[in-house]
Amino acid sequence: SETAKRTWHTGFEALEDAQSRIEEANLRIETLEESLQLLRDKDRELEASRRALATAQSSCVHFSNQLDFKTEELRVAQDANKRLNGNYESLQEAHRALGNTC
């Protein structure tokens, strides 16, 4: 009968429409899975960068500590040099004084 044909035709169109929506949803799922994989890859890259940064920061701290130590060594050496220069000047003055008395 005509009603049965229309019902079958309507059901068939609904089935085609559902299949089309399922295919679209599957494509979106594939796209989302690809995006998720890209995000995971980027996360691994970011973690590797974080580790490299932590290593670099550690090296900088070590270098800074060495620089502080060497700066202190230089300050001590400069102080010693000033004292030696003062002693040398005193010796020169004493030598001149002795030279003037001889």
GROMACS elastic network, one bead per residue, 0.5 to 0.9 nm:
[ bonds ]
;  ai    aj funct       b0    kb
    1     4     6  0.53836   500
    1     5     6  0.64025   500
    1     6     6  0.88220   500
    2     5     6  0.50754   500
    2     6     6  0.62013   500
    2     7     6  0.85520   500
    3     6     6  0.51047   500
    3     7     6  0.60333   500
    3     8     6  0.84745   500
    4     8     6  0.59854   500
    4     9     6  0.83984   500
    5     8     6  0.50472   500
    5     9     6  0.59325   500
    5    10     6  0.84291   500
    6    10     6  0.59351   500
    6    11     6  0.83835   500
    7    10     6  0.50776   500
    7    11     6  0.60229   500
    7    12     6  0.84658   500
    8    11     6  0.50307   500
    8    12     6  0.60009   500
    8    13     6  0.85771   500
    9    12     6  0.50160   500
    9    13     6  0.61646   500
    9    14     6  0.85608   500
   10    13     6  0.51387   500
   10    14     6  0.61571   500
   10    15     6  0.85841   500
   11    14     6  0.50006   500
   11    15     6  0.61113   500
   11    16     6  0.86482   500
   12    16     6  0.61855   500
   12    17     6  0.85237   500
   13    16     6  0.50405   500
   13    17     6  0.60404   500
   13    18     6  0.85071   500
   14    18     6  0.60635   500
   14    19     6  0.85403   500
   15    18     6  0.50405   500
   15    19     6  0.61139   500
   15    20     6  0.85630   500
   16    19     6  0.50426   500
   16    20     6  0.61367   500
   16    21     6  0.86443   500
   17    20     6  0.50731   500
   17    21     6  0.62462   500
   17    22     6  0.86062   500
   18    21     6  0.50621   500
   18    22     6  0.60798   500
   18    23     6  0.86071   500
   19    23     6  0.61747   500
   19    24     6  0.86164   500
   20    23     6  0.51235   500
   20    24     6  0.62539   500
   20    25     6  0.85994   500
   21    24     6  0.50259   500
   21    25     6  0.60540   500
   21    26     6  0.85144   500
   22    26     6  0.60709   500
   22    27     6  0.86112   500
   23    26     6  0.50050   500
   23    27     6  0.62332   500
   23    28     6  0.86572   500
   24    27     6  0.50887   500
   24    28     6  0.62695   500
   24    29     6  0.86157   500
   25    28     6  0.50087   500
   25    29     6  0.61095   500
   25    30     6  0.86136   500
   26    30     6  0.61606   500
   26    31     6  0.85748   500
   27    30     6  0.50474   500
   27    31     6  0.61889   500
   27    32     6  0.85453   500
   28    31     6  0.50018   500
   28    32     6  0.60471   500
   28    33     6  0.85158   500
   29    33     6  0.60377   500
   29    34     6  0.85415   500
   30    33     6  0.50338   500
   30    34     6  0.61690   500
   30    35     6  0.85422   500
   31    34     6  0.51003   500
   31    35     6  0.61197   500
   31    36     6  0.85048   500
   32    36     6  0.59813   500
   32    37     6  0.85436   500
   33    37     6  0.61759   500
   33    38     6  0.86204   500
   34    37     6  0.50863   500
   34    38     6  0.62394   500
   34    39     6  0.86185   500
   35    38     6  0.50266   500
   35    39     6  0.61508   500
   35    40     6  0.86067   500
   36    39     6  0.50008   500
   36    40     6  0.61857   500
   36    41     6  0.86163   500
   37    41     6  0.61618   500
   37    42     6  0.85682   500
   38    41     6  0.50116   500
   38    42     6  0.61125   500
   38    43     6  0.84709   500
   39    42     6  0.50072   500
   39    43     6  0.59876   500
   39    44     6  0.86235   500
   40    44     6  0.62911   500
   40    45     6  0.86631   500
   41    44     6  0.51858   500
   41    45     6  0.63097   500
   41    46     6  0.86069   500
   42    46     6  0.59901   500
   42    47     6  0.85084   500
   43    47     6  0.61136   500
   43    48     6  0.85950   500
   44    47     6  0.50509   500
   44    48     6  0.62084   500
   44    49     6  0.85852   500
   45    48     6  0.50883   500
   45    49     6  0.61682   500
   45    50     6  0.85959   500
   46    50     6  0.60934   500
   46    51     6  0.86431   500
   47    51     6  0.62500   500
   47    52     6  0.86060   500
   48    51     6  0.51349   500
   48    52     6  0.62144   500
   48    53     6  0.85764   500
   49    53     6  0.60203   500
   49    54     6  0.85156   500
   50    53     6  0.50113   500
   50    54     6  0.61066   500
   50    55     6  0.86011   500
   51    54     6  0.50427   500
   51    55     6  0.62193   500
   51    56     6  0.86007   500
   52    55     6  0.50826   500
   52    56     6  0.61481   500
   52    57     6  0.85595   500
   53    57     6  0.59867   500
   53    58     6  0.84497   500
   54    57     6  0.50380   500
   54    58     6  0.60987   500
   54    59     6  0.85787   500
   55    58     6  0.50690   500
   55    59     6  0.62096   500
   55    60     6  0.86308   500
   56    59     6  0.50164   500
   56    60     6  0.61449   500
   56    61     6  0.86405   500
   57    61     6  0.61710   500
   57    62     6  0.85620   500
   58    61     6  0.51151   500
   58    62     6  0.61823   500
   58    63     6  0.85645   500
   59    62     6  0.50237   500
   59    63     6  0.60467   500
   59    64     6  0.84471   500
   60    64     6  0.59278   500
   60    65     6  0.84681   500
   61    65     6  0.61061   500
   61    66     6  0.85695   500
   62    65     6  0.51234   500
   62    66     6  0.62208   500
   62    67     6  0.85706   500
   63    66     6  0.50203   500
   63    67     6  0.60353   500
   63    68     6  0.85718   500
   64    68     6  0.61414   500
   64    69     6  0.85967   500
   65    68     6  0.50605   500
   65    69     6  0.62123   500
   65    70     6  0.86208   500
   66    69     6  0.50381   500
   66    70     6  0.60862   500
   66    71     6  0.84175   500
   67    70     6  0.50875   500
   67    71     6  0.59165   500
   67    72     6  0.84999   500
   68    71     6  0.50326   500
   68    72     6  0.61967   500
   68    73     6  0.86304   500
   69    72     6  0.51509   500
   69    73     6  0.62268   500
   69    74     6  0.86579   500
   70    74     6  0.60820   500
   70    75     6  0.85575   500
   71    74     6  0.50293   500
   71    75     6  0.61930   500
   71    76     6  0.86730   500
   72    75     6  0.50065   500
   72    76     6  0.62055   500
   72    77     6  0.85469   500
   73    76     6  0.51666   500
   73    77     6  0.61392   500
   73    78     6  0.85863   500
   74    78     6  0.60119   500
   74    79     6  0.85263   500
   75    78     6  0.50455   500
   75    79     6  0.61582   500
   75    80     6  0.85917   500
   76    79     6  0.51045   500
   76    80     6  0.61978   500
   76    81     6  0.85603   500
   77    80     6  0.50162   500
   77    81     6  0.60393   500
   77    82     6  0.86040   500
   78    82     6  0.61614   500
   78    83     6  0.86367   500
   79    82     6  0.51030   500
   79    83     6  0.63226   500
   79    84     6  0.86614   500
   80    83     6  0.50676   500
   80    84     6  0.61334   500
   80    85     6  0.85541   500
   81    85     6  0.60394   500
   81    86     6  0.84771   500
   82    85     6  0.50305   500
   82    86     6  0.61143   500
   82    87     6  0.85787   500
   83    87     6  0.61282   500
   83    88     6  0.85295   500
   84    88     6  0.60171   500
   84    89     6  0.85295   500
   85    89     6  0.61313   500
   85    90     6  0.85424   500
   86    89     6  0.51354   500
   86    90     6  0.61803   500
   86    91     6  0.86049   500
   87    91     6  0.61069   500
   87    92     6  0.85692   500
   88    91     6  0.50085   500
   88    92     6  0.61378   500
   88    93     6  0.86006   500
   89    92     6  0.50029   500
   89    93     6  0.61697   500
   89    94     6  0.85392   500
   90    93     6  0.50761   500
   90    94     6  0.61006   500
   90    95     6  0.84782   500
   91    95     6  0.59603   500
   91    96     6  0.84771   500
   92    96     6  0.60615   500
   92    97     6  0.84389   500
   93    96     6  0.50361   500
   93    97     6  0.60287   500
   93    98     6  0.84970   500
   94    98     6  0.60436   500
   94    99     6  0.83980   500
   95    98     6  0.50480   500
   95    99     6  0.59778   500
   95   100     6  0.85428   500
   96   100     6  0.61006   500
   96   101     6  0.86653   500
   97   100     6  0.51270   500
   97   101     6  0.64072   500
   97   102     6  0.88237   500
   98   101     6  0.51598   500
   98   102     6  0.62557   500
   99   102     6  0.53245   500
